Amino acid sequence: MMILDVLNELVFWGLAVIVFFQLIYYWFFYIRLAFWKENVGNSTKKAVSVVICAKNEYQNLKENLPLILNQDYPEFEVVVVNDGSDDESPFLLDDLIRKYSHLKVVHLKENVNFYKGKKLALAIGIKSASFDTLLLTDAD
Protein backbone atom coordinates (compact mmCIF):
# COMPACT_ATOMS: atom_id res chain seq x y z
CA MET A 1 0.00 0.00 0.00
CA MET A 2 2.86 2.31 0.80
CA ILE A 3 4.45 1.87 -2.62
CA LEU A 4 1.14 2.79 -4.26
CA ASP A 5 0.92 6.00 -2.21
CA VAL A 6 4.47 6.98 -3.15
CA LEU A 7 3.75 6.24 -6.80
CA ASN A 8 0.59 8.39 -6.68
CA GLU A 9 2.57 11.24 -5.13
CA LEU A 10 5.29 10.96 -7.79
CA VAL A 11 2.79 10.97 -10.65
CA PHE A 12 0.87 13.90 -9.16
CA TRP A 13 3.94 16.07 -8.55
CA GLY A 14 5.49 15.07 -11.86
CA LEU A 15 2.39 16.18 -13.74
CA ALA A 16 2.17 19.35 -11.62
CA VAL A 17 5.76 20.28 -12.55
CA ILE A 18 5.08 19.60 -16.24
CA VAL A 19 1.93 21.76 -16.18
CA PHE A 20 3.83 24.50 -14.32
CA PHE A 21 6.58 24.64 -16.94
CA GLN A 22 4.04 24.52 -19.75
CA LEU A 23 2.19 27.48 -18.26
CA ILE A 24 5.44 29.41 -17.90
CA TYR A 25 6.32 28.66 -21.54
CA TYR A 26 2.89 29.72 -22.84
CA TRP A 27 2.94 32.84 -20.70
CA PHE A 28 6.32 33.97 -22.11
CA PHE A 29 5.31 33.00 -25.64
CA TYR A 30 2.00 34.90 -25.60
CA ILE A 31 3.47 37.94 -23.86
CA ARG A 32 6.09 38.22 -26.59
CA LEU A 33 3.40 37.73 -29.22
CA ALA A 34 1.11 40.35 -27.66
CA PHE A 35 3.78 43.05 -27.70
CA TRP A 36 5.42 42.08 -30.99
CA LYS A 37 5.53 44.78 -33.62
CA GLU A 38 6.59 44.28 -37.18
CA ASN A 39 9.64 46.28 -38.11
CA VAL A 40 8.42 48.21 -41.13
CA GLY A 41 11.58 50.23 -41.52
CA ASN A 42 11.49 52.76 -44.31
CA SER A 43 8.83 51.04 -46.37
CA THR A 44 6.71 53.40 -48.39
CA LYS A 45 2.98 53.19 -48.64
CA LYS A 46 1.49 52.79 -52.08
CA ALA A 47 -0.34 55.68 -53.65
CA VAL A 48 -4.07 54.94 -53.89
CA SER A 49 -6.86 56.13 -56.16
CA VAL A 50 -10.30 55.98 -54.56
CA VAL A 51 -13.01 55.71 -57.24
CA ILE A 52 -16.57 56.60 -56.24
CA CYS A 53 -19.55 56.24 -58.57
CA ALA A 54 -22.53 58.39 -57.64
CA LYS A 55 -25.93 59.08 -59.17
CA ASN A 56 -28.33 61.31 -57.21
CA GLU A 57 -26.30 60.81 -54.03
CA TYR A 58 -26.21 64.42 -52.80
CA GLN A 59 -26.87 63.64 -49.14
CA ASN A 60 -24.42 60.72 -49.00
CA LEU A 61 -21.71 62.71 -50.79
CA LYS A 62 -22.26 65.65 -48.47
CA GLU A 63 -21.83 63.45 -45.39
CA ASN A 64 -19.20 60.93 -46.48
CA LEU A 65 -16.99 62.55 -49.11
CA PRO A 66 -15.33 65.07 -46.72
CA LEU A 67 -14.51 62.16 -44.39
CA ILE A 68 -12.79 60.32 -47.24
CA LEU A 69 -10.98 63.44 -48.43
CA ASN A 70 -9.65 64.22 -44.93
CA GLN A 71 -7.95 60.84 -44.49
CA ASP A 72 -4.44 60.84 -43.05
CA TYR A 73 -2.68 58.95 -45.83
CA PRO A 74 0.52 60.11 -47.57
CA GLU A 75 -0.56 60.00 -51.20
CA PHE A 76 -4.05 59.41 -52.51
CA GLU A 77 -6.62 60.88 -54.83
CA VAL A 78 -10.39 60.61 -54.91
CA VAL A 79 -12.10 60.25 -58.29
CA VAL A 80 -15.86 60.83 -58.17
CA VAL A 81 -17.84 59.88 -61.26
CA ASN A 82 -21.11 61.81 -61.30
CA ASP A 83 -23.33 59.55 -63.37
CA GLY A 84 -25.85 62.10 -64.67
CA SER A 85 -27.29 63.18 -61.32
CA ASP A 86 -30.55 65.17 -61.23
CA ASP A 87 -30.04 66.50 -57.70
CA GLU A 88 -27.54 69.01 -56.30
CA SER A 89 -24.59 66.60 -56.52
CA PRO A 90 -22.79 68.43 -59.39
CA PHE A 91 -22.84 71.71 -57.46
CA LEU A 92 -21.57 70.04 -54.29
CA LEU A 93 -18.75 68.33 -56.20
CA ASP A 94 -17.74 71.56 -57.94
CA ASP A 95 -17.63 73.27 -54.54
CA LEU A 96 -15.49 70.48 -53.04
CA ILE A 97 -13.03 70.62 -55.96
CA ARG A 98 -12.07 74.13 -54.86
CA LYS A 99 -11.37 72.95 -51.30
CA TYR A 100 -9.51 69.70 -52.00
CA SER A 101 -6.67 69.48 -54.49
CA HIS A 102 -6.69 65.66 -54.52
CA LEU A 103 -10.34 65.45 -55.66
CA LYS A 104 -11.02 64.72 -59.31
CA VAL A 105 -14.60 64.81 -60.64
CA VAL A 106 -15.88 63.35 -63.90
CA HIS A 107 -19.39 64.42 -64.95
CA LEU A 108 -21.26 62.04 -67.26
CA LYS A 109 -24.17 63.54 -69.20
CA GLU A 110 -27.39 61.80 -70.21
CA ASN A 111 -27.33 60.64 -73.83
CA VAL A 112 -29.99 58.40 -75.41
CA ASN A 113 -27.53 57.03 -77.97
CA PHE A 114 -24.98 56.02 -75.36
CA TYR A 115 -25.13 53.13 -72.89
CA LYS A 116 -25.40 54.27 -69.29
CA GLY A 117 -24.95 52.40 -66.05
CA LYS A 118 -22.61 51.75 -63.20
CA LYS A 119 -20.32 49.65 -65.39
CA LEU A 120 -19.60 52.63 -67.64
CA ALA A 121 -19.14 54.95 -64.67
CA LEU A 122 -16.66 52.51 -63.07
CA ALA A 123 -14.73 52.11 -66.33
CA ILE A 124 -14.41 55.87 -66.77
CA GLY A 125 -13.45 56.32 -63.11
CA ILE A 126 -10.75 53.67 -63.36
CA LYS A 127 -9.37 55.23 -66.54
CA SER A 128 -9.33 58.64 -64.83
CA ALA A 129 -7.35 57.31 -61.86
CA SER A 130 -3.70 58.31 -61.65
CA PHE A 131 -2.41 55.51 -59.44
CA ASP A 132 -2.19 51.74 -59.96
CA THR A 133 -3.72 50.79 -56.62
CA LEU A 134 -7.49 51.29 -56.75
CA LEU A 135 -10.13 51.36 -54.05
CA LEU A 136 -13.66 51.16 -55.46
CA THR A 137 -16.60 52.27 -53.33
CA ASP A 138 -20.07 53.75 -53.53
CA ALA A 139 -21.19 57.11 -52.21
CA ASP A 140 -23.09 55.55 -49.36
N, C-alpha and C positions, 0 to 999 in steps of 0.2 A: 504494500500500500504506500509505503514511504517513497519508493522509486517512482510510482505513478504521480505523486504530488510534486516531486522534484521535476519530473518531465513536464508536467502541466505548467509549472512556474517558468521553466526554461522556454517553452513554446510561447507563453504569454509575453514574457519580457523580450524575447527575440523579435516577435511580431511588433511589439510596441516600439522597439528601437528602429526597426525597418520603417514603420509608419512615420516616426519622428523625422528620420532623415529624408524621407520622401516629401514630407510637408515643408521642411527647410529648403529642399531643392526647388519645389514648385513655387515657394514664396520668393526666392531669389530670381527664378526665371521670370515670373510674372511681373515682379517689380521692375526688372530691367526692360521687359516688353512694354510696360505701361508708360515708362518715361523715355522710351527710345524715339529719337527723331532722325529722320532721314537727312543726311548731309547733302543738301542741294547744291552747295557751292555757288558758282557763278552761272548757273544755268539760266538761260533766258526764256521768258514765256513767249509763246507763239502769238503773233498778231491775229486777231479774230474779227471776222465780219459777221455781224448779227443781221439777219434778213427777216423783216417782218412784213407780212402781207396783210393789208387791211382794206375792208370795204364797209363803209358806213359804221366805223368804229370810233366815232368822235370821243365818246365818254371813256372808253377803254384806253385810247391813246392819250387822252388828257391825264388819266390817273397813272398809267404804267410806263409810258415812254420816258418821262423825266427820271423815273427810278432806274431805268436801263441806261440812260445817257449819263447819269451821275455815278456809274460804277467806278470803283477804284481798281482799274486794270491798266497796265502800262500802255498798250497800244491796241485800240479797237475802233471799229466804225459801226454805225448803225445805218442800214439801208432799209427804208420804209417804202414799200410799193403800194401806192394809193390806187386801188383797183376800181376807178370810176365811182367814187363815193358821191352820194347825193346830199350828205349832211355837211357839217362845218369842218370836217377832217382836213380838206386842203388848206383852209385858212390857218388852222392850228399848226399844221406841219410847216407852212411857210413862216409862221411866227417862230417856231422852234429852230428852224434853220439859222435864223439870225443869232440865236443864243448859243447854239452848239456847233462847233466847227467840225465835229466828227459825225454829224448827221447828214445823210444823203437821202434825198426824196426823189422817187420816180412816180410821176403822175401818168396813169393810163386813162385814156379817154374812151368813151363809148363809141363803138363803130359796128354797124350791122353787118358789114362785110368781113369782119375780123372775129376770129374765135376768142371768146373771153372765158375766164375762169381762173381758179386758183393755180392751176398748173402753169398757165401763161405768166401769171404774176410772179410765181416762184422762179421760173426760168429767167425772167427779166431781172429779178432781184439778184439771182446768183451771178448773172453776167455783169451786173453793175458792181458787184463786190470787188474790193481791191485786194483782199487777202485770201490765201489758200484755205485757211481753216474757217469753216462756216458754222454758224449756229442759226438754225431755222426755228422760228417761233411765230405764234399768232399774236394779235394785238391784245387778246384777253388773257 
